[in-house]
Amino acid sequence: MAEQIKVGIVGAAGYTAGELIRLLFNHPQTTLAFAQSESQAGKPIYATHTDLVGESDLTFVADFDLGACDVIFLCKGHGESKKFLEANSVPKTTKIVDLSHDYRLKQSGNDFIYGLPELNKKDIQTADKVANPGCFATCIQLGLLPAARHHLIHGEVNTSGITGSTGAGQSLSATSHFSWRNNNLSVYKAFTHQHLDEIGESLTQLDGESHAINFIPYRGDFTRGIIITSYFATTESEDKILSQYQEFYAGQPFTHVVSENPDLKQIVNTNKALVYPKKHGDKLMVISVIDNLLKGASGQALQNMNLMFGLDETMGLKLKSIAF
């Protein structure tokens, strides 16, 4: 059997870290070397991630040895990854996957590869540092990348999307309480969402020109999943567009072009993305759906790790949807 990959998680008490730990416990080639958390140090991992009772007796730690790891996942809050890497010396032999937005943009001049496998798989395979995409950014891009590649987008892109409450993280806020979120919807960060810049960079990478994206995000009254609807003007026929989308995602094990309007339950608890392109007059509508904690965060992070270590990218990620 191949040598185990030793994994460290920094900021291990949040939703994305909990999801990542679950995946790692069921990955045949990884060993969790440490799970760091200042707030939970000394407590069993299952005390915070309660579904892991009986899975492991590991405890959260405050101190850690980066040299003991082959790869570290940074699951701290936005802005914290940069502070951590500035304060800690990571050995050159230790790979990094960052789940914050700190290193996603090329324009910031960092040496991280943007970790969307459907866009940058070859670069990820040779990378030592990968910036995991945002959840909304992943879902929107998977709906638009083939259109950008084939220069189908004429003018602006209009996009709306609804995300589950886990997208807001584990910290309490006025909009995360059950009594507020249940049976409720609200718009937030209209036209200004922080994921727009990384989406713009990716579309420009493929299209050669930028397109304005008018994005209206919604808070949903459910826990997991993102559903996106994007539309834009195009002159190409629906049959040709469908063929172009299918060709673009051929060989991508997690992204599937579908012929029926998708729903969230098809992808919740999986690393899948479903993409549904449909022509309406002179406009193309694309619906895309993902699980925000898996393909939108921890599942994609593990997919990136697999690619970085030359493993089958689906290893540890063959998950079952909730279905009903």
Salt bridges, closest charged atoms under 4 A:
GLU19 OE1 - ARG22 NH1 2.51
GLU19 OE2 - ARG224 NH2 2.50
GLU38 OE2 - LYS76 NZ 3.47
ASP51 OD2 - ARG22 NE 2.40
ASP70 OD2 - LYS6 NZ 3.58
GLU80 OE2 - LYS83 NZ 3.51
ASP102 OD1 - HIS101 NE2 3.87
ASP111 OD2 - LYS129 NZ 3.22
GLU118 OE2 - LYS295 NZ 2.98
ASP128 OD1 - LYS95 NZ 3.07
GLU198 OE2 - ARG104 NH1 3.23
ASP207 OD1 - HIS151 ND1 2.77
ASP207 OD2 - HIS211 NE2 2.74
GLU238 OE2 - LYS278 NZ 3.61
ASP282 OD1 - LYS283 NZ 3.39
ASP291 OD2 - ARG224 NE 3.02
GLU313 OE2 - LYS121 NZ 2.63
